[in-house]
Amino acid sequence: MSVNKYVEDALKGEHGEAERIAAKVLMAISKASKSEGFIKITSAHISGVNYYNIGDAGLELLNDISKVARFAVPTSINPCGAPVLENDATFSKELVEKQRVIYNAFMKMGAKNTCTCVPYDGLNVPKKGEHVSWAESSAVVYGNSVMGIYTNKEGGISALAAAILGFTPNYGMHLDENRKPQKVIRLSFEIKGAVQFGALGYFIGKLTKEIVGIKGIRAANKEELKALSASVGTYGPQPMFVIEPETKDAEVITLEENQLKEALSKINDDVQPQAIVLGCPLLSVEEMKKLAYLVQGKHFNLPAYVFVDRISFSKLSDEEKEALADSGLKIYFDICPSLSYLPETFGYTNVVSNSAKHYFYTKHQSKINVRLMDVEEIVDKYVKMNV
């Protein structure tokens, strides 16, 4: 059976009520986007999990859908607004109960049982060249740009529909001709660390709405590309960038060091932080291992909060977990550092982070000042040796 025939039959209800609704949603998107039919996907990642984002209406919708729907492909989900598998008195009982209803609805439909904004860190890892339906802007940009997968910047509903049906409209980033950069940024200097790469993402987002190529980042590591992807996804509409592209037929723009410094000044508050927040996007196993190494035998002299998914944390050694615990930091699973509103819950007005994405959401959602520093600098300044 052809892809289009399957979707047409689903519209008629021949594959079930949930599939009919999903096909109706995706057909509307297909018509609006003038897509080239539909394409089979190998995975989905769904946003719209946080109760703060979807409220009671979203909760009721998911609860109803879960009674009839099952996911057709491996599916992961975004972080929550409160812990769902641990008890934490920081969060209200009402919030936790509602968040668990949402989480349980996704579990009933067949989602993977941990919440993350970095599905590519071991939970939901498509192969290069595969077509997927991912919502969560930072993961979309990383997937297209670094992993070489094919996905549009989906919304929660379209990714949910695609997860149920197993297909998505074939347009946008699913077509090679739409993935070519119209502009190429050539770095005139070397950049390093999550903060500078985050500032580069901010610069790109403010420069253009078009896909860009970037020359001069061939040596970037995973942490830096992750920070760049999150920032591009936050400050611009682009679903990807291209690393070290050909410059033929593209406008070449040279980025000078003073321009990056100016960009960084726009997303960096000169304040004295009251707390440390790391994990936007959620920290990877490599980042957790590095942090454990940096704080070995030391203790934070500010309240410190780290956000990580369970898969990454489970890969740490007992010694690394002990080093992190002894440093005094608090580790959270399954929840979003930016949209769980923890800083104001604890009464903080100024925090320090290494994430340009965290700056945007914490600044605009919570009106909290954010100072940006790389993890090494944070540890050097706010961690002391155990006596």
C-alpha positions as CSV (number, residue, x, y, z in Angstrom):
1,M,0.0,0.0,0.0
2,S,1.4,3.5,-0.9
3,V,1.9,6.1,1.7
4,N,-0.8,8.4,0.2
5,K,-3.3,5.5,0.0
6,Y,-2.7,4.7,3.7
7,V,-3.4,8.3,4.7
8,E,-6.5,8.4,2.5
9,D,-7.8,5.2,4.0
10,A,-7.1,6.6,7.5
11,L,-9.1,9.7,6.7
12,K,-12.1,7.3,6.0
13,G,-11.6,5.8,9.4
14,E,-10.4,2.4,8.0
15,H,-7.5,2.3,10.5
16,G,-9.3,3.5,13.6
17,E,-10.7,6.7,15.1
18,A,-7.3,8.0,16.4
19,E,-5.7,7.5,13.0
20,R,-8.7,9.3,11.3
21,I,-8.2,12.3,13.5
22,A,-4.4,12.3,13.0
23,A,-4.8,12.0,9.3
24,K,-7.3,14.9,9.3
25,V,-4.8,17.1,11.1
26,L,-1.9,16.1,8.8
27,M,-4.0,16.5,5.7
28,A,-4.8,20.1,6.6
29,I,-1.1,20.8,7.1
30,S,-0.3,19.1,3.8
31,K,-2.8,21.3,1.9
32,A,-1.6,24.5,3.6
33,S,2.0,23.7,2.9
34,K,1.3,22.3,-0.6
35,S,3.4,19.3,0.3
36,E,4.5,16.6,-2.1
37,G,2.2,14.0,-0.5
38,F,3.3,12.2,2.7
39,I,6.5,10.5,3.8
40,K,7.0,7.6,6.3
41,I,8.8,8.6,9.5
42,T,11.0,6.5,11.8
43,S,10.5,8.5,15.1
44,A,8.6,11.3,16.7
45,H,9.3,13.8,19.5
46,I,6.4,15.6,21.0
47,S,6.3,19.0,22.8
48,G,3.2,20.3,24.6
49,V,3.9,18.1,27.7
50,N,4.4,20.8,30.3
51,Y,1.1,21.6,32.1
52,Y,2.2,25.3,32.3
53,N,2.1,25.3,28.5
54,I,-1.1,23.3,27.7
55,G,-3.3,23.9,30.8
56,D,-6.5,22.0,31.6
57,A,-7.7,22.0,28.0
58,G,-4.5,20.3,26.8
59,L,-4.7,17.8,29.7
60,E,-8.2,16.8,28.8
61,L,-7.4,16.5,25.1
62,L,-4.5,14.2,25.7
63,N,-6.4,12.2,28.3
64,D,-9.2,11.6,25.8
65,I,-6.9,10.8,22.9
66,S,-4.9,8.3,25.0
67,K,-8.1,6.2,25.3
68,V,-8.0,5.3,21.6
69,A,-4.5,6.2,20.3
70,R,-1.2,4.3,20.2
71,F,2.0,5.5,18.7
72,A,3.1,3.9,15.4
73,V,6.8,4.8,15.7
74,P,9.3,5.2,18.6
75,T,8.2,8.4,20.4
76,S,9.8,10.6,23.0
77,I,8.3,13.6,24.9
78,N,9.5,16.9,26.1
79,P,10.2,17.8,29.8
80,C,7.4,18.4,32.3
81,G,6.6,21.4,34.6
82,A,7.0,19.3,37.7
83,P,8.5,15.9,38.7
84,V,6.2,13.0,37.9
85,L,8.2,10.0,39.3
86,E,9.6,11.6,42.5
87,N,8.0,13.5,45.3
88,D,9.2,17.0,45.8
89,A,7.5,19.4,48.2
90,T,8.8,22.4,46.1
91,F,5.9,21.8,43.7
92,S,2.2,22.1,44.6
93,K,0.2,18.9,44.9
94,E,-2.3,20.1,42.4
95,L,0.4,20.8,39.7
96,V,2.1,17.4,40.3
97,E,-1.2,15.6,40.0
98,K,-2.1,17.3,36.7
99,Q,1.3,16.8,35.3
100,R,1.1,13.1,36.1
101,V,-2.2,12.9,34.2
102,I,-0.5,14.3,31.1
103,Y,2.6,12.1,31.6
104,N,0.4,9.0,32.0
105,A,-1.6,9.8,28.9
106,F,1.6,9.8,26.9
107,M,2.8,6.6,28.5
108,K,-0.5,4.9,27.7
109,M,0.0,5.9,24.0
110,G,3.4,4.2,24.1
111,A,5.9,7.1,24.6
112,K,9.3,6.3,26.0
113,N,9.3,6.7,29.8
114,T,11.6,9.6,30.4
115,C,11.1,13.3,29.5
116,T,13.7,15.1,27.6
117,C,14.4,18.0,25.2
118,V,17.5,16.2,23.9
119,P,16.1,12.9,22.5
120,Y,19.3,12.5,20.5
121,D,21.2,11.8,23.7
122,G,20.4,8.1,23.7
123,L,16.6,8.0,24.1
124,N,15.4,8.5,20.5
125,V,18.3,8.4,18.0
126,P,17.4,8.2,14.3
127,K,20.0,7.3,11.7
128,K,21.5,9.9,9.3
129,G,19.1,10.4,6.4
130,E,16.0,9.2,8.2
131,H,12.8,11.3,8.2
132,V,11.2,12.1,11.5
133,S,8.6,14.4,13.1
134,W,10.1,16.3,15.9
135,A,8.8,19.2,17.9
136,E,11.2,21.0,20.3
137,S,13.2,23.6,18.4
138,S,16.6,22.9,19.8
139,A,16.4,19.2,19.0
140,V,15.0,19.9,15.5
141,V,18.0,22.2,14.7
142,Y,20.5,19.8,16.2
143,G,18.9,16.9,14.3
144,N,18.9,18.5,10.9
145,S,22.3,20.3,11.3
146,V,24.5,17.8,13.2
147,M,22.8,14.4,12.8
148,G,21.7,14.8,9.2
149,I,18.1,13.7,9.8
150,Y,15.1,15.3,8.1
151,T,12.4,17.1,10.1
152,N,10.4,20.2,10.0
153,K,10.0,22.4,13.1
154,E,6.8,20.7,14.2
155,G,4.3,21.8,16.8
156,G,3.1,19.6,19.5
157,I,-0.2,18.7,17.7
158,S,1.4,17.9,14.3
159,A,4.1,15.7,16.0
160,L,1.4,14.0,18.0
161,A,-0.6,13.3,14.9
162,A,2.5,12.0,13.0
163,A,3.4,9.7,15.9
164,I,0.0,8.2,15.8
165,L,-0.2,7.8,12.0
166,G,3.5,7.1,11.3
167,F,3.6,9.6,8.4
168,T,4.1,13.3,7.9
169,P,3.6,15.8,5.0
170,N,6.5,15.8,2.7
171,Y,7.6,19.5,2.5
172,G,10.1,21.9,3.9
173,M,13.1,20.3,5.5
174,H,12.1,16.9,4.1
175,L,13.2,18.1,0.7
176,D,16.9,18.5,-0.1
177,E,16.4,21.6,-2.2
178,N,15.1,23.5,0.9
179,R,18.1,22.7,3.1
180,K,20.7,24.8,1.2
181,P,22.0,27.9,2.9
182,Q,21.2,31.3,1.4
183,K,23.8,33.1,3.5
184,V,27.2,31.9,4.8
185,I,28.7,33.3,7.9
186,R,32.5,33.2,7.9
187,L,34.1,33.5,11.3
188,S,37.3,35.6,11.3
189,F,38.4,34.2,14.7
190,E,38.1,31.1,16.8
191,I,35.2,30.7,19.1
192,K,35.0,28.2,22.0
193,G,32.5,27.2,24.7
194,A,28.7,27.1,25.1
195,V,28.4,30.8,25.8
196,Q,30.2,32.0,22.6
197,F,28.3,29.4,20.5
198,G,25.1,30.6,22.1
199,A,25.9,34.1,21.2
200,L,26.6,33.0,17.6
201,G,23.1,31.5,17.5
202,Y,21.6,34.8,18.8
203,F,23.6,36.7,16.1
204,I,22.2,34.4,13.4
205,G,18.6,34.7,14.6
206,K,18.8,38.5,14.5
207,L,20.6,38.6,11.2
208,T,18.2,36.6,9.0
209,K,15.2,34.3,8.8
210,E,17.0,32.2,6.2
211,I,19.0,29.0,6.6
212,V,22.7,29.9,7.0
213,G,25.9,28.1,6.6
214,I,28.8,28.6,9.0
215,K,32.4,28.4,8.2
216,G,35.0,28.2,11.0
217,I,33.3,25.8,13.4
218,R,34.7,22.5,12.0
219,A,36.4,21.8,15.4
220,A,33.3,22.4,17.5
221,N,32.4,19.7,20.0
222,K,29.0,18.2,20.7
223,E,28.4,20.5,23.7
224,E,29.1,23.6,21.6
225,L,27.0,22.4,18.6
226,K,24.2,21.7,21.1
227,A,24.4,25.2,22.5
228,L,24.4,26.7,19.0
229,S,21.4,24.6,17.9
230,A,19.4,25.6,21.0
231,S,20.2,29.3,20.4
232,V,19.4,29.2,16.7
233,G,16.1,27.5,17.5
234,T,15.3,30.1,20.2
235,Y,16.2,33.3,18.5
236,G,15.3,32.6,14.9
237,P,12.8,30.6,12.8
238,Q,15.5,28.5,11.1
239,P,15.1,24.7,11.4
240,M,18.8,24.1,10.7
241,F,22.2,25.5,9.8
242,V,24.9,24.0,7.6
243,I,28.4,23.3,8.9
244,E,31.3,24.3,6.5
245,P,29.2,24.6,3.4
246,E,30.2,25.5,-0.2
247,T,29.9,29.2,-0.7
248,K,28.8,29.1,-4.3
249,D,25.6,31.1,-4.9
250,A,25.4,32.2,-1.3
251,E,26.0,35.6,0.2
252,V,29.1,35.5,2.4
253,I,29.1,37.5,5.6
254,T,32.3,37.8,7.7
255,L,31.7,37.9,11.5
256,E,34.2,39.9,13.4
257,E,35.0,39.3,17.1
258,N,33.6,42.6,18.2
259,Q,30.3,41.7,16.6
260,L,30.1,38.5,18.6
261,K,30.9,40.4,21.8
262,E,28.1,42.8,21.0
263,A,25.7,39.9,20.5
264,L,26.7,38.4,23.8
265,S,26.1,41.7,25.6
266,K,22.5,41.5,24.5
267,I,21.9,38.2,26.3
268,N,24.1,38.5,29.4
269,D,23.0,40.5,32.5
270,D,25.8,41.9,34.6
271,V,24.4,40.8,37.9
272,Q,25.6,39.0,41.0
273,P,23.9,35.6,40.8
274,Q,22.0,34.1,43.8
275,A,21.9,30.6,42.2
276,I,23.3,28.4,39.5
277,V,21.1,26.7,36.9
278,L,22.5,24.2,34.4
279,G,20.6,22.1,31.9
280,C,18.8,24.1,29.2
281,P,18.8,21.9,27.1
282,L,19.1,19.1,29.6
283,L,22.7,18.0,30.2
284,S,24.1,15.1,28.3
285,V,26.1,12.3,29.8
286,E,29.3,14.0,28.6
287,E,28.4,17.2,30.2
288,M,27.5,15.5,33.5
289,K,30.8,13.6,33.5
290,K,32.7,16.8,32.9
291,L,30.8,18.5,35.7
292,A,31.5,15.6,38.1
293,Y,35.2,15.8,37.2
294,L,35.3,19.6,37.8
295,V,33.5,19.4,41.2
296,Q,35.4,16.4,42.6
297,G,36.3,17.1,46.2
298,K,34.6,20.5,46.0
299,H,31.4,22.2,47.1
300,F,29.2,24.9,45.5
301,N,29.0,28.1,47.5
302,L,25.8,29.1,45.8
303,P,22.6,27.0,45.5
304,A,23.1,24.9,42.4
305,Y,20.5,23.1,40.3
306,V,21.2,20.7,37.5
307,F,18.6,19.3,35.0
308,V,19.3,16.0,33.2
309,D,17.4,13.1,31.6
310,R,17.4,9.7,33.3
311,I,19.2,8.0,30.4
312,S,22.2,10.3,30.7
313,F,22.3,10.1,34.5
314,S,22.1,6.3,34.5
315,K,25.4,6.2,32.4
316,L,27.4,7.9,35.2
317,S,29.6,5.8,37.4
318,D,28.9,5.6,41.1
319,E,32.0,7.7,41.8
320,E,30.7,10.4,39.4
321,K,27.3,10.4,41.0
322,E,28.9,10.6,44.5
323,A,31.1,13.6,43.4
324,L,28.0,15.4,42.2
325,A,26.0,14.7,45.3
326,D,28.9,15.7,47.6
327,S,29.2,19.0,45.7
328,G,25.8,20.1,47.1
329,L,24.0,20.5,43.8
330,K,20.3,19.5,43.4
331,I,19.6,17.2,40.4
332,Y,16.2,17.3,38.7
333,F,14.8,14.7,36.3
334,D,12.1,15.1,33.6
335,I,11.5,18.8,34.1
336,C,12.4,21.9,32.2
337,P,14.7,24.4,34.0
338,S,13.2,27.4,32.1
339,L,9.5,26.5,32.3
340,S,9.2,24.9,35.7
341,Y,9.5,28.4,37.2
342,L,11.9,27.3,40.0
343,P,14.0,30.5,40.3
344,E,11.0,32.5,41.4
345,T,9.6,29.7,43.5
346,F,12.9,29.9,45.5
347,G,12.8,33.7,45.5
348,Y,15.8,34.3,43.2
349,T,16.0,37.3,41.0
350,N,19.5,36.7,39.5
351,V,20.9,33.4,38.3
352,V,23.9,32.2,36.4
353,S,23.8,29.7,33.5
354,N,25.8,28.7,30.4
355,S,22.7,28.7,28.1
356,A,21.6,31.4,25.7
357,K,18.3,29.6,25.5
358,H,17.8,29.6,29.2
359,Y,18.5,33.4,29.2
360,F,15.6,33.9,26.7
361,Y,13.0,31.9,28.5
362,T,13.9,32.8,32.1
363,K,14.2,36.4,31.2
364,H,10.9,36.6,29.3
365,Q,8.8,34.1,31.2
366,S,10.0,34.9,34.7
367,K,11.6,38.4,34.4
368,I,14.7,37.0,36.1
369,N,18.2,38.3,35.3
370,V,20.6,35.7,33.9
371,R,24.4,36.0,33.8
372,L,26.1,33.7,31.2
373,M,29.3,31.9,32.0
374,D,30.8,28.6,30.7
375,V,30.6,25.7,33.2
376,E,34.4,25.8,33.8
377,E,34.1,29.5,34.8
378,I,31.1,28.9,37.0
379,V,33.0,26.1,38.8
380,D,36.1,28.3,39.1
381,K,34.1,31.2,40.6
382,Y,31.4,29.5,42.7
383,V,32.9,26.2,43.9
384,K,35.4,25.8,46.7
385,M,37.5,22.9,48.0
386,N,36.0,20.7,50.7
387,V,37.8,21.2,54.0
